[in-house]
Amino acid sequence: MARLPPYELDRPIVVLDGVAYTPRGILEEVERGTPLGERLQRMVESQVAALHQEELEELAKLRIRLALSQAPPRILFVALTYPPKRLTPEELLREVEAGTPTGRQFIEAEKQVIRMVLARVG
């Protein structure tokens, strides 16, 4: 956990039985010694190699939705297109949900972040 940036501690990295868990939530369950904590720990330890593409995709979209829901409405995101696009959180969310090339760009970037976080936690 100490190897994670602070902002990643409360962002979901695992979904189990339809519930998203953050590194902080996982650590709390593991430290309490609960059966759920044991399951989550096993998942995290095996997730790096075992995460299915569909699960990774949905987790990336969930993380993007959460981040955008917390972003100030005036903040702009820039898509690396030509010409570059400037998007509000609401516009970016529409791009992600519609699966446009711009939305895909952000989804793929978030998938890379998830893999990095899992590698550091696991």
C-alpha positions in Angstrom: 0.0 0.0 0.0 2.8 2.4 0.8 3.9 2.1 -2.9 0.6 3.5 -4.1 0.0 7.2 -4.8 -2.4 8.4 -2.1 -5.2 9.1 -4.6 -5.3 5.5 -5.6 -6.1 4.2 -2.1 -9.8 5.0 -2.6 -10.3 4.1 -6.2 -11.7 0.6 -7.0 -9.2 -2.0 -8.2 -11.2 -5.2 -7.7 -14.8 -6.2 -8.3 -16.1 -9.2 -6.3 -19.7 -10.4 -6.5 -20.7 -7.1 -8.1 -19.1 -4.9 -5.4 -16.1 -2.7 -6.1 -13.3 -2.6 -3.5 -10.5 -0.1 -3.1 -7.0 -0.8 -1.8 -7.9 0.8 1.5 -11.1 -1.3 1.8 -9.2 -4.5 0.9 -6.5 -3.7 3.5 -9.1 -3.2 6.2 -10.8 -6.5 5.5 -7.4 -8.3 5.4 -6.3 -6.8 8.6 -9.6 -7.8 10.3 -8.9 -11.4 9.2 -12.3 -11.8 7.6 -13.2 -14.5 5.0 -13.9 -11.6 2.6 -10.5 -10.2 3.3 -8.9 -13.6 2.4 -10.8 -13.8 -0.8 -9.9 -10.2 -1.7 -6.3 -10.8 -0.9 -6.2 -13.9 -3.2 -7.9 -11.9 -5.9 -5.4 -9.1 -5.7 -2.4 -11.4 -5.7 -3.7 -13.2 -8.8 -5.4 -10.3 -10.6 -2.4 -9.0 -12.5 -2.3 -12.1 -14.8 -5.9 -13.3 -14.4 -8.1 -10.2 -15.0 -10.3 -10.9 -17.9 -10.5 -8.3 -20.6 -14.2 -7.6 -20.1 -13.7 -7.2 -16.3 -10.8 -4.9 -16.9 -12.9 -2.8 -19.3 -15.8 -2.5 -16.9 -13.5 -1.6 -14.0 -11.8 1.1 -16.1 -15.2 2.6 -17.0 -16.2 2.5 -13.3 -13.0 4.3 -12.2 -13.5 6.9 -15.0 -17.1 7.5 -14.0 -16.1 8.0 -10.3 -13.3 10.3 -11.2 -15.4 12.4 -13.5 -18.3 12.6 -11.0 -15.8 14.2 -8.6 -14.2 16.6 -11.1 -15.2 20.2 -11.0 -17.4 21.0 -14.0 -15.1 23.5 -15.5 -12.0 21.3 -15.5 -11.0 20.4 -19.1 -9.6 17.1 -20.3 -7.5 17.1 -23.5 -7.8 14.2 -25.9 -4.7 13.4 -27.9 -6.3 13.8 -31.2 -5.7 16.1 -34.1 -6.8 18.7 -33.6 -6.7 18.2 -29.8 -10.1 18.1 -28.1 -11.0 19.9 -24.9 -13.7 18.2 -23.0 -15.6 18.9 -19.8 -16.1 15.9 -17.5 -19.7 15.5 -18.8 -18.5 15.5 -22.4 -15.7 13.0 -21.6 -18.2 10.7 -19.9 -20.4 10.7 -23.0 -17.3 9.8 -25.1 -16.4 7.0 -22.8 -20.0 5.6 -22.6 -20.4 5.8 -26.4 -17.0 4.1 -27.0 -15.8 6.7 -29.4 -12.1 6.8 -30.3 -11.6 9.6 -27.7 -13.5 7.6 -25.1 -11.5 4.5 -26.0 -8.3 6.4 -25.5 -9.2 7.2 -21.9 -10.4 3.7 -21.2 -7.2 2.2 -22.5 -5.1 4.6 -20.4 -7.2 3.7 -17.3 -6.6 0.0 -17.9 -2.9 0.6 -17.9 -3.3 2.4 -14.5 -5.3 -0.5 -13.1 -2.5 -3.0 -14.2 0.1 -0.8 -12.6 -1.9 -0.5 -9.3 -2.4 -4.3 -9.2 1.2 -4.9 -9.8 2.2 -2.6 -6.9 -0.4 -4.0 -4.5 -0.1 -7.7 -5.5 
